[in-house]
Amino acid sequence: MPLPTSLWKGSNVIEETWSSFAFDKLKKNEKKLVALAQSAGQGSDRYKAARSELERHIAHGLDNHLHIKIVSFFHAKAILDIIREAESLTNIQLDTNLIQSLKLDEDTISKITLLNLISVYFEKYDSIRQQGNILHLSVFIAESLKILNESQNVTQLSKFKAQSSVLFNSDAPKMIVQRAIDQDIELTAVFKEMGLRHVISGEFTQLCSSLYYLEKLQTIPLGEPHRVLEEVCSESVSKLSIDEHKRVGHAALEILIERSSASGISEFWLDTILSIASDPRVLKTSESYQRWWAHLDQNLVAKVRGWMSKVDLKLFLDILEQSATDEDMRRMYADRKTVIEGLDKLGVIDESRLFLSRQAELHLKRMKDLDRLPNYKKVNDAKTSMIYLKIGSKHIIEGTHSFKLKVMDQVPSKLPIMDFSKSAVDLSDFRGQGFKTMWIKEFATKLGYIEKTHAVNLSWVNDLLEELRKANIDVTEADIVPREKMQWFIRKYGKRSRLRGIWQ
């Protein structure tokens, strides 16, 4: 079943699935009625005066007394126009008192006001629901339609009345989506059936579309690019609420993460996750974490953190390759690449953190959108970038250019590796005398870490193997030594067993 192109993000084309009820084919009486309902009284002085009065009332923070001010048709029209046109309903509560005031002390609401209220319902559905007022509004509309005088053939209201049990149900968007799925028809066809052709751009139909796309996420080819991904990662869609506790973005994240393997996720799907929620490796008190990750099962969050480590490694290797500008650097790049990829393949990396130089940051920004980059720290240096890896009880820092490999039993508390409050670090804290002074000052010993130059004889690889095996990490030279150097390495340093680290 093809997706409704008319609902794609940024679409300027309405295809054949939509054209059967395009606006130019609407019945003339319906079109005139809706236009009349939305424009009635707008040009009159009484309307203008009523609207100015209400806007002043709202501006002074008196929205909880708005119902007292609704004393005429012009006030009812004005308040509904204000609500429909507002970017946010923060200062306007469409509560029971305000809804009831639209009757103007009559037994029933006027038909034009009812049409305007229904328009507000569809256009501001999610905003009203987040206020906690959607149930009151939907019941009021359903009751008003129920007592509608059928002798006066108000076509649009009659159609809403016929579909009232669905359209003004507390689970209306879910019911509409389920109808499309059960009947195996386009969502737009259900909109036509429900009489919603005048409100296709409102929050109600947008939420229906979002729920429809979430269903599609369950079945699209695993890891493949798809137009549905573009839709759910747009901010206007991802922030729509599904219920009191969950947004569309939360549901999309759960589906994409659960469907993907813990060992890896496609770039297309990971980009969608990052566009919605950003990297989860931030302070748990940060806005992005609280908005998205705090609402997900922490096992799912841990899965994403593992994928982000793979992204860190990939980006670091790219930066490392860019820095290999002469023969010696290219040799060191090949050896370091083999080590890093080998550790990644073993699945022993528990956590990572990327540190980018100014040049590296510019390079990556040219490659990827900012919202699809992993969380990283800036290095106050033009060239040298670094990556931190936690493997078991060991802490490793690798870097570009002439940076020496460091393997530590613990991390000095003042070394800003996991300090999320700092966006930039000083290179001097990570190398040379600056690091040594920090280490000795905190631990009062020179023991507990090694610092190794990337020598041609691969002594640094041998030392890394020793340190990791001391920490019971099951790694051998076969995992991290280039294949063409394997025999030479074994003759020089010996061969390690896969079991207990015993020399053979």
For each residue, the residues with C-beta under 8 A, 3 or more apart:
1: 184 185 186
2: 5 17 186
3: 7 8 213 216 227 228
4: 7 8 17 18 186 187 188 209
5: 2 8 11 13 14 15 17 18
6: 11 13 14 15 17 18 188 200
7: 3 4 11 187 188 209 231
8: 3 4 5 11 227 230 231
9: 230 231 234 237
10:
11: 5 6 7 8 14
12:
13: 5 6
14: 5 6 11 18 19 22
15: 5 6 18 19
16: 19 20
17: 2 4 5 6 20 186 188 189
18: 4 5 6 14 15 21 22 188
19: 14 15 16 22
20: 16 17 25 192
21: 18 25 26 188 192 197
22: 14 18 19 25
23: 26 31 197
24:
25: 20 21 22
26: 21 23 30 31 197 198
27: 30 31 155
28: 31 32
29: 32 33 155
30: 26 27 33 34 155 156 198
31: 23 26 27 28 34 35
32: 28 29 35 36
33: 29 30 36 37 115 154 155 156
34: 30 31 37 38 115 119 156 198
35: 31 32 38 39
36: 32 33 39 40 112
37: 33 34 40 112 115 116 119
38: 34 35 81 116 119
39: 35 36 42
40: 36 37 77 112
41: 44 46 47 73 74 77
42: 39 47 77 81
43: 47
44: 41 47 48 74
45: 48 49
46: 41 49 50 72 74
47: 41 42 43 44 50 51 74 77 78
48: 44 45 51 52
49: 45 46 52 53 74
50: 46 47 53 54 72 74 75 77 78
51: 47 48 54 55 74 78 81 82
52: 48 49 55 56
53: 49 50 56 57 69 75
54: 50 51 57 58 66 69 75 78 79 82
55: 51 52 58 59 82
56: 52 53 59 60
57: 53 54 60 62 63 65 66 69
58: 54 55 61 62 63 66 82 91 92
59: 55 56
60: 56 57
61: 58 91
62: 57 58 65 66
63: 57 58 66 91 92 93
64: 93
65: 57 62 68 69
66: 54 57 58 62 63 69 70 79 92 93 98 101
67: 70 97 98 100 101
68: 65 101
69: 53 54 57 65 66 75
70: 66 67 75 76 79 98 101 102 104
71: 75 104
72: 46 50 75 76 104
73: 41 76 77 104 110 112 113
74: 41 44 46 47 49 50 51 77 78
75: 50 53 54 69 70 71 72 78 79
76: 70 72 73 79 80 101 102 104 110 113 116
77: 40 41 42 47 50 73 74 80 81 112 113 116
78: 47 50 51 54 74 75 81 82
79: 54 66 70 75 76 82 83 98
80: 76 77 83 84 102 113 116 117 119 120
81: 38 42 51 77 78 84 85 116
82: 51 54 55 58 78 79 85 86 92
83: 79 80 86 89 92 94 120 124
84: 80 81 116 119 120 123 124
85: 81 82
86: 82 83 89 92 124
87:
88: 91 127
89: 83 86 92 93 94 124 127 128 131
90:
91: 58 61 63 88
92: 58 63 66 82 83 86 89
93: 63 64 66 89 98 131 133
94: 83 89 98 99 120 124 128 131 133 137
95: 98 99 131 133 136
96: 99 100 133 136
97: 67 100 101
98: 66 67 70 79 93 94 95 101 102
99: 94 95 96 102 117 133 136 137 140
100: 67 96 97 103 140
101: 66 67 68 70 76 97 98 104
102: 70 76 80 98 99 109 113 117
103: 100 106 107 108 109
104: 70 71 72 73 76 101 110
105:
106: 103 109 110
107: 103
108: 103 144 147
109: 102 103 106 113 114 117 144
110: 73 76 104 106 113 114
111: 114 115 148 152 154 157
112: 36 37 40 73 77 115 116
113: 73 76 77 80 102 109 110 116 117
114: 109 110 111 117 118 141 144 145 157
115: 33 34 37 111 112 118 119 156 157
116: 37 38 76 77 80 81 84 112 113 119 120
117: 80 99 102 109 113 114 120 121 137 140 141
118: 114 115 121 122 141 157 160
119: 34 37 38 80 84 115 116 122 123 198 199
120: 80 83 84 94 116 117 123 124 128
121: 117 118 124 125 128 137 138 141 168 204
122: 118 119 125 196 199 202 203 204 205
123: 84 119 120 199 201 202 203 204
124: 83 84 86 89 94 120 121 127 128 202 203
125: 121 122 128 129 134 173 202 203 204 207
126: 129 130 203 204 206 207 240 241
127: 88 89 124 130 131 203
128: 89 94 120 121 124 125 131 133 134 137
129: 125 126 132 133 134 241
130: 126 127 241
131: 89 93 94 95 127 128 134
132: 129 135
133: 93 94 95 96 99 128 129 136 137
134: 125 128 129 131 137 138 170
135: 132 138 139 170
136: 95 96 99 133 139 140
137: 94 99 117 121 128 133 134 140 141
138: 121 134 135 141 142 168 169 170 172
139: 135 136 142 143 168
140: 99 100 117 136 137 143 144
141: 114 117 118 121 137 138 144 145 160 164 168
142: 138 139 145 146 164 165 168
143: 139 140 146 147
144: 108 109 114 140 141 147 148
145: 114 141 142 148 157 160 161 164 168
146: 142 143 161 164
147: 108 143 144
148: 111 144 145 154 157 158 161
149: 152
150: 153 158
151:
152: 111 149
153: 150 158
154: 33 111 148 157 158
155: 27 29 30 33 158 159
156: 30 33 34 115 159 160 195 198
157: 111 114 115 118 145 148 154 160 161
158: 148 150 153 154 155 161 162
159: 155 156 162 163 195
160: 118 141 145 156 157 163 164 167 195
161: 145 146 148 157 158 164
162: 158 159 195
163: 159 160 166 167 193 194 195
164: 141 142 145 146 160 161 167 168
165: 142 168 169
166: 163 169 172 175 176 179 194
167: 160 163 164 172 194 196
168: 121 138 139 141 142 145 164 165 172
169: 138 165 166 172 175
170: 134 135 138
171: 174 175
172: 138 166 167 168 169 175 176 204
173: 125 176 177 204 207 208 211
174: 171 177 178 211
175: 166 169 171 172 178 179
176: 166 172 173 179 180 187 190 191 194 208
177: 173 174 180 181 187 208 211 212 215
178: 174 175 181 182
179: 166 175 176 182 183 190
180: 176 177 183 185 186 187 189 190 212
181: 177 178 184 215
182: 178 179
183: 179 180 190
184: 1 181
185: 1 180 189 190
186: 1 2 4 17 180 189 190
187: 4 7 176 177 180 190 191 208 209 212
188: 4 6 7 17 18 21 191 192
189: 17 180 185 186 192 193
190: 176 179 180 183 185 186 187 193 194
191: 176 187 188 194 196 197 200 205 208
192: 20 21 188 189 195 196 197
193: 163 189 190
194: 163 166 167 176 190 191
195: 156 159 160 162 163 192
196: 122 167 191 192 199 200 204 205
197: 21 23 26 191 192 200
198: 26 30 34 119 156
199: 119 122 123 196 202 204 205
200: 6 191 196 197 205
201: 123 205 206
202: 122 123 124 125 199 205 206
203: 122 123 124 125 126 127 206 207 240
204: 121 122 123 125 126 172 173 196 199 207 208
205: 122 191 196 199 200 201 202 208 209
206: 126 201 202 203 209 210 236 237 240
207: 125 126 173 203 204 210 211 240 241 242 248
208: 173 176 177 187 191 204 205 211 212
209: 4 7 187 205 206 212 213 231 237
210: 206 207 213 214 231 232 237 240 248
211: 173 174 177 207 208 214 215 242 248
212: 177 180 187 208 209 215 216
213: 3 209 210 216 217 228 231 232 237
214: 210 211 217 218 232 248 251 252 255
215: 177 181 211 212 218 219
216: 3 212 213 219 220 226 228
217: 213 214 220 228 232 252 255 256
218: 214 215 255 259
219: 215 216
220: 216 217 224 226 228
221: 224 226
222: 259 260 266
223: 260 265 266 268 269
224: 220 221 266 268
225: 229 268
226: 216 220 221 229 268
227: 3 8 230 231
228: 3 213 216 217 220 231 232
229: 225 226 232 233 268 269 272
230: 8 9 227 233 234
231: 7 8 9 209 210 213 227 228 234 237
232: 210 213 214 217 228 229 237 238 248 249 252 272 276
233: 229 230 237 238 252 272 275 276
234: 9 230 231 237 238
235: 238 239
236: 206 239 240
237: 9 206 209 210 213 231 232 233 234 240 248 249
238: 232 233 234 235 247 248 249 252 276
239: 235 236 247 248 249
240: 126 203 206 207 210 236 237 247 248
241: 126 129 130 207 244 246 247 248
242: 207 211 246 247 248 250 251
243: 246
244: 241
245: 295
246: 241 242 243 250 251 295
247: 238 239 240 241 242 250 251
248: 207 210 211 214 232 237 238 239 240 241 242 251 252
249: 232 237 238 239 252 253 276 277 292
250: 242 246 247 253 254 292 295 296
251: 214 242 246 247 248 254 255
252: 214 217 232 233 238 248 249 255 256 272 276
253: 249 250 256 257 273 276 277 292 296 300
254: 250 251 257 258 296 297 300
255: 214 217 218 251 252 258 259
256: 217 252 253 259 260 265 269 272 273
257: 253 254 260 265 273 296 300 303 304
258: 254 255 300
259: 218 222 255 256
260: 222 223 256 257 264 265 266 269 303 307
261: 264 265
262: 303 306
263: 347
264: 260 261 307 310
265: 223 256 257 260 261 269 270 273 307
266: 222 223 224 260 269 270
267: 270 271
268: 223 224 225 226 229 271 272
269: 223 229 256 260 265 266 272 273
270: 265 266 267 273 274 307 311
271: 267 268 274 275 372
272: 229 232 233 252 256 268 269 275 276
273: 253 256 257 265 269 270 276 277 304
274: 270 271 277 278 279 371 372 373 374
275: 233 271 272 369 371 372
276: 232 233 238 249 252 253 272 273 292
277: 249 253 273 274 280 288 291 292 293
278: 274 282 288 292 371 375
279: 274 282 308 374 375
280: 277 289 292 293 301 304 305 308
281: 305 308 353 374 375
282: 278 279 286 288 289 375 420
283: 286 289 420 421
284: 289 290 293 294
285: 289 290
286: 282 283 289 290 420
287: 290 291
288: 277 278 282 291 292 293
289: 280 282 283 284 285 286 292 293 294
290: 284 285 286 287 293 294
291: 277 287 288 294 295
292: 249 250 253 276 277 278 280 288 289 295 296
293: 277 280 284 288 289 290 296 301
294: 284 289 290 291
295: 245 246 250 291 292
296: 250 253 254 257 292 293 300 301
297: 254 300 301
298: 301 302
299: 302 303
300: 253 254 257 258 296 297 303 304
301: 280 293 296 297 298 304 305
302: 298 299 305 306
303: 257 260 262 299 300 306 307
304: 257 273 280 300 301 307 308
305: 280 281 301 302 308 309 351
306: 262 302 303 309 310
307: 260 264 265 270 303 304 310 311
308: 279 280 281 304 305 311 312 352 374 375
309: 305 306 312 313 344 349 351 352
310: 264 306 307 313 314 344
311: 270 307 308 314 315 374
312: 308 309 315 316 352 353 354 374 376 387
313: 309 310 316 317 340 341 344 349 352 387
314: 310 311 317 318
315: 311 312 318 319 354 364 374
316: 312 313 319 320 340 354 385 387 398
317: 313 314 320 321 337 340 341
318: 314 315 321 322 363 367
319: 315 316 322 323 356 360 363 364 385 400
320: 316 317 323 324 333 336 337 385 400
321: 317 318 324 333 337
322: 318 319 360 363
323: 319 320 329 333 383 385 400 401
324: 320 321 329 330 332 333
325: 329
326: 329 330
327: 330 331
328: 331 332
329: 323 324 325 326 332 333 401
330: 324 326 327 333 334
331: 327 328 334 335 456
332: 324 328 329 335 336 454
333: 320 321 323 324 329 330 336 337
334: 330 331 337 338 482
335: 331 332 338 339 454 458 461 482
336: 320 332 333 339 340 398 454
337: 317 320 321 333 334 340 341
338: 334 335 341 342 480 481 482
339: 335 336 342 343 461 464 480
340: 313 316 317 336 337 343 344 387 398
341: 313 317 337 338 344 345
342: 338 339 345 346 475 479 480
343: 339 340 346 348 349 389 391 475 479 480
344: 309 310 313 340 341 347 349
345: 341 342 479
346: 342 343 474 475 479
347: 263 344
348: 343 391 392 468 473 474 475
349: 309 313 343 344 352 389 390 391
350: 390 391 392
351: 305 309 388 389 390
352: 308 309 312 313 349 387 388 389 390
353: 281 312 376 377 387 388 417 418
354: 312 315 316 374 375 376 377 385 386 387
355: 376 377 378 379 385 386 387 388 425 430
356: 319 360 361 364 376 377 378 379 385
357: 360 361 379 381 382 383 384 385 400
358: 361 362 378 379 381 382
359: 362 363 382 383
360: 319 322 356 357 363 364 385 400
361: 356 357 358 364 365 376 378
362: 358 359 365 366
363: 318 319 322 359 360 366 367
364: 315 319 356 360 361 367 368 373
365: 361 362 368 370 373
366: 362 363
367: 318 363 364
368: 364 365 372 373
369: 275 372 373
370: 365 373
371: 274 275 278
372: 271 274 275 368 369
373: 274 364 365 368 369 370 376
374: 274 279 281 308 311 312 315 354
375: 278 279 281 282 308 354
376: 312 353 354 355 356 361 373
377: 353 354 355 356 416 422 423 424 425
378: 355 356 358 361 423 424 425
379: 355 356 357 358 384 385 386 424 425 426 427
380: 424 425 426 427
381: 357 358 384 427
382: 357 358 359
383: 323 357 359 400 401
384: 357 379 381 399 400 401 403 427
385: 316 319 320 323 354 355 356 357 360 379 399 400
386: 354 355 379 397 398 399 400 403 430
387: 312 313 316 340 352 353 354 355 397 398 399
388: 351 352 353 355 395 396 397 417
389: 343 349 351 352 395 396 397 398
390: 349 350 351 352 394 395 396
391: 343 348 349 350 394 396 468 471 473
392: 348 350 468 471 472 473
393: 409 471
394: 390 391 407 408 409 467 468 471 473
395: 388 389 390 407 408 409 410 411 417
396: 388 389 390 391 405 406 407 408 464
397: 386 387 388 389 405 406 408 430
398: 316 336 340 386 387 389 403 405 406
399: 384 385 386 387 403 404 430 431
400: 319 320 323 357 360 383 384 385 386 403
401: 323 329 383 384
402:
403: 384 386 398 399 400 430 431
404: 399 431 451 452 453 454
405: 396 397 398 451 452 453 454 460 464
406: 396 397 398 430 435 449 450 451 452
407: 394 395 396 449 450 452 463 464 467 468
408: 394 395 396 397 411 448 449
409: 393 394 395 448 449
410: 395 443 448
411: 395 408 415 417 418
412: 415 438 439 442 443
413: 442
414: 429 438 442
415: 411 412 429 430 435 438
416: 377 419 422 425 429
417: 353 388 395 411
418: 353 411
419: 416 422
420: 282 283 286
421: 283
422: 377 416 419 425
423: 377 378
424: 377 378 379 380
425: 355 377 378 379 380 416 422 429 430
426: 379 380 429 430 434
427: 379 380 381 384 430 431
428: 431 432 434
429: 414 415 416 425 426 434 435 438
430: 355 386 397 399 403 406 415 425 426 427 434 435
431: 399 403 404 427 428 434 435
432: 428 435 436
433: 436 437
434: 426 428 429 430 431 437 438
435: 406 415 429 430 431 432 438 439 451
436: 432 433 439 440 446
437: 433 434 440 441
438: 412 414 415 429 434 435 441 442
439: 412 435 436 442 443 446 448 449
440: 436 437 443 444 445 446
441: 437 438 444
442: 412 413 414 438 439
443: 410 412 439 440 448
444: 440 441
445: 440 448
446: 436 439 440
447:
448: 408 409 410 439 443 445
449: 406 407 408 409 439
450: 406 407 463 467
451: 404 405 406 435
452: 404 405 406 407 455 459 460 463 464
453: 404 405 460
454: 332 335 336 404 405 460
455: 452 458 459 460
456: 331
457: 492
458: 335 455 461 462 481 485 489
459: 452 455 462 463
460: 405 452 453 454 455 463 464
461: 335 339 458 464 465 477 480 481 489
462: 458 459 465 466 489 493
463: 407 450 452 459 460 466 467
464: 339 396 405 407 452 460 461 467 468 480
465: 461 462 468 469 475 476 477 480 496
466: 462 463 469 470
467: 394 407 450 463 464 470 471
468: 348 391 392 394 407 464 465 471 473 475
469: 465 466 472 473 475 496 501
470: 466 467
471: 391 392 393 394 467 468
472: 392 469
473: 348 391 392 394 468 469
474: 346 348 498
475: 342 343 346 348 465 468 469 479 480
476: 465 479 495 496 497 498
477: 461 465 480 481 486 489 490 493 495 496
478: 481 486
479: 342 343 345 346 475 476
480: 338 339 342 343 461 464 465 475 477
481: 338 458 461 477 478 485 486 489
482: 334 335 338 485 486
483: 486
484:
485: 458 481 482 488 489
486: 477 478 481 482 483 489 490
487: 490 491
488: 485 491 492
489: 458 461 462 477 481 485 486 492 493
490: 477 486 487 493 494 495
491: 487 488
492: 457 488 489
493: 462 477 489 490
494: 490 503 504
495: 476 477 490 503 504
496: 465 469 476 477 501 502 503 504
497: 476 500 501 502 503 504
498: 474 476
499: 502
500: 497
501: 469 496 497
502: 496 497 499
503: 494 495 496 497
504: 494 495 496 497
